[in-house]
Amino acid sequence: MKNKLSFATRKHDLETMAEHPLDLLVIGGGITGAGIALDAQTRGLQTGLIEMRDFASGTSSRSTKLVHGGLRYLKQLAFHEVAEVGTERAIVYENAPHVTTPLKMMLPFYQGGTLGKFTTAAALDVYDRLAHVKKSERKFMLDKQASLQREPYLKAAGLKGTGVYVEYRTDDARLVMEVVKRAHQEGTLLANYVKAIDLIYNSKGQVAGAKVRDQISGEEITIYAKRVVNAAGPWVDTIREMDGSNKGKHLHLTKGVHLVVDNSKFPVKNAIFFDTPFNDKRMMFVIPREGKTYFGTTDTTWTKDPAEPTVTPKDVHYILEAVNKMFDIEPLHFADVESAWSGVRPLIQEEGKDPSEISRKDEIFHSESGLYSIAGGKLTGYRKMAEKIVNQVAKDIAQTYGDYHYVETQTLHLPLSGADQSGSQGFKEFFEPAVERGVAAGLDHEAAEKLVHRYGRNVEQLYNFLAEYPTDSRLEPVDYAQLYYGLEYEMVVHPIDYLLRRSSQLLFNFSHVMEVKDQIIAEMADYFDWDEKTENQMVHELQQQIELRQAFKEKVI
Ligand SMILES: Cc1cc2nc3c(=O)[nH]c(=O)nc-3n(C[C@H](O)[C@H](O)[C@H](O)COP(=O)(O)OP(=O)(O)OC[C@H]3O[C@@H](n4cnc5c(N)ncnc54)[C@H](O)[C@@H]3O)c2cc1C
């Protein structure tokens, strides 16, 4: 039962939360909330987590998908943040090596640019040292010729050289899922599609839980908890509003858009971090992945609903112009964009600063009513953020209630789901034999490699589904195994949960989604026994998500 995370466990966990008061209720199932739930649960606090849509459906599936220290924040002299987040990179990697891959990032510098050879070398040295990067992985510098040899598509005119340093590529939504699953294994009660609609208070005016709505059944329940943490990302202030404590510092949301094209159209082999050619002090990433290249981002203030920030023709034009100017490639056009995504950064407002200059630092707010809120920060620093806030919450509970003794964080060497204690070295040894088992189970080599990377040691459960694959299935084996693993072990409830967040196919294999979407919906309709109305709603939701990634093409500016 503990391993499974499904619609059935969701029902069970919701009922348990309604019947038994929790030590801690976490609102929000992005990386911040998931990390807090795991940290608190492993310190012996009975924790429950609710997410109003799907896990990672907010900002945590819409990032640049890097576990990185934030090199550019060195420009803001944010040494402490860079050191803290930079150090976390290797920890995240060792605890989840299947979903985090080291990546050599190229940082080109040009004639007349803000950085030259010595400043780039010095900045990368500082970065390596602050982040305690192993000697063997520290930065190295390349001259112009060696840079072009390594990456022939860099713009040659004016190029002086590049610095090469280590970052990590991840799949943000899957990282959240691996944290969520580990938290569940440890005993956290979990439910997606459950929204906090109000906070409840005891007779002393202290927060004592939340009234929540099951977004699927429409039922409302009350969950009691000794403490409540608001980890609602871009909605943190909405929850503070409910608490009457949205005073002083508040959130400033900025939108970031990424585009995906086929790697044959933008055939870089390396990840690259470059200055935009617009004198706007901004930088962009270009990252090859799974036969595609993705790149971005924009950084503009967003004041509308954070749920589905748009991808506008202006955003697309800005990003395409930047890469067309900075790379020696056949110019990319709107029609080349296969997919796109847009997310909002929940930053903490600092008066008089441009979006790009606002610090990415995290902050904790503790209201008079006892509500804890946490905002800002980065995906990369989630474990440390969780540790900091749970230190406060656990001390608070230990001081107030006699039945709990304070325990320090347990997550430093805690493998996430799909990993084990053997870390990156153990994963390297696991990899090839696991791929071979996948091939023996009927997958082609490339598909097996993808699955082992995506699911780590949990891939064995997918192979179990392959072994049961019905010959008359409407799905291909690889989709069958992933969908059923998602339904039984990753609480897939809507088709979009599977197609977008569990398997990233809507981002990196858009044409495949168009081929299989009807079959996926039909399979899920059978599995859940949906009525016609529900099935139509699911079709509509998926269609909206498809259009969001394509609509800008119709309005060329
Ligand atoms: C364009 C962009 C690029 C980025 N790139 C990187 C990167 O490469 N590396 C990196 O480390 N960081 C990056 N970041 C930052 C990182 O993505 C965020 O800091 C992080 O994902 C925030 O996570 P969160 O859990 O706080 O918020 P979210 O992921 O938004 O989670 C909050 C959740 O709370 C839920 N919620 C809200 N209200 C309620 C309610 N009433 N009841 C129940 N649930 C509720 C929401 O549905 C949401 O899922 C990037 C951010 C952006 C926007």
The ligand as a Gaussian input file, in Angstrom:
#p B3LYP/6-31G(d) Opt

LIG

0 1
 C       10.740000      30.585000     -16.115000
 C       11.313000      30.020000     -14.847000
 C       12.535000      29.355000     -14.894000
 C       13.076000      28.819000     -13.720000
 N       14.210000      28.073000     -13.814000
 C       14.710000      27.486000     -12.710000
 C       15.795000      26.575000     -12.828000
 O       16.263000      26.248000     -13.925000
 N       16.295000      26.049000     -11.682000
 C       15.783000      26.352000     -10.455000
 O       16.329000      25.871000      -9.466000
 N       14.703000      27.163000     -10.315000
 C       14.145000      27.715000     -11.422000
 N       13.021000      28.493000     -11.330000
 C       12.423000      28.711000     -10.013000
 C       11.600000      27.514000      -9.569000
 O       10.904000      26.944000     -10.642000
 C       10.622000      27.944000      -8.476000
 O       11.325000      28.604000      -7.469000
 C        9.885000      26.775000      -7.856000
 O        9.380000      25.903000      -8.831000
 C        8.745000      27.278000      -6.972000
 O        8.117000      26.164000      -6.426000
 P        6.902000      26.306000      -5.414000
 O        6.600000      24.958000      -4.926000
 O        7.222000      27.351000      -4.413000
 O        5.709000      26.886000      -6.297000
 P        4.742000      26.061000      -7.264000
 O        5.472000      25.053000      -8.045000
 O        3.943000      27.052000      -8.038000
 O        3.811000      25.274000      -6.280000
 C        2.780000      25.886000      -5.547000
 C        1.566000      24.979000      -5.634000
 O        0.573000      25.420000      -4.723000
 C       -0.679000      25.067000      -5.264000
 N       -1.717000      25.853000      -4.608000
 C       -1.920000      27.187000      -4.691000
 N       -2.995000      27.551000      -3.966000
 C       -3.485000      26.425000      -3.405000
 C       -4.610000      26.162000      -2.574000
 N       -5.443000      27.129000      -2.196000
 N       -4.833000      24.887000      -2.167000
 C       -4.000000      23.875000      -2.577000
 N       -2.939000      24.083000      -3.395000
 C       -2.681000      25.340000      -3.789000
 C       -0.518000      25.391000      -6.740000
 O       -1.447000      24.724000      -7.548000
 C        0.926000      24.990000      -7.005000
 O        1.028000      23.704000      -7.579000
 C       12.421000      29.004000     -12.489000
 C       11.182000      29.671000     -12.449000
 C       10.622000      30.141000     -13.629000
 C        9.284000      30.772000     -13.613000

